[in-house]
Amino acid sequence: MTGVTKEVAKRREKAAKIKARMEAALGAPIHTLEGLRGISGPTAVDPLTTLVAENPKKAFGTLKPSIHNIPMQPLLAQVAGVMALGAKKYGIKNWRKQPIDASTYYDAIFRHLEQWFEEREDKDIESGKHHLAHIVAGALIVLDAIEHGTLIDDRGRSEVLHPTKD
């Protein structure tokens, strides 16, 4: 082997097999990092190949959405506060116990958006929490209800649910 040790060749072969499984699972190609930071040449192994060969579980994990991409301070300080108020008012995770209508949350989210954007009001008068935190909390509830099969999908029927007044 010209400049490539048996160990490196073995790692590359193992990595290629795992990478093929990962691409099959994802349904898309994975682009390696070869060539970055001067990594090149016949004996070099790019960082992704090394990661796949040494720790396939971590390699799969790096391809999934990371919690580190979520700004935790507003999530915990604001959104969790809104969720706590809702739990006190309606019951903990009440949307999992009884189905909820998409239109109810659409209306609530839109009301908070309207207050924040058009009225330039930052905090909800009733809760004292930021309107944007209410919007995020509402969206999270809808997503969770979808995941748990408790969302009544009444989208697209606003003319029935909210008739215009003549």
Summary of the structure (lengths in Angstrom):
residues: 166
radius of gyration: 24.8
end to end distance: 83.4
largest distance: 83.4
contacts: 400
relative contact order: 0.10
helix: 61%
strand: 4%
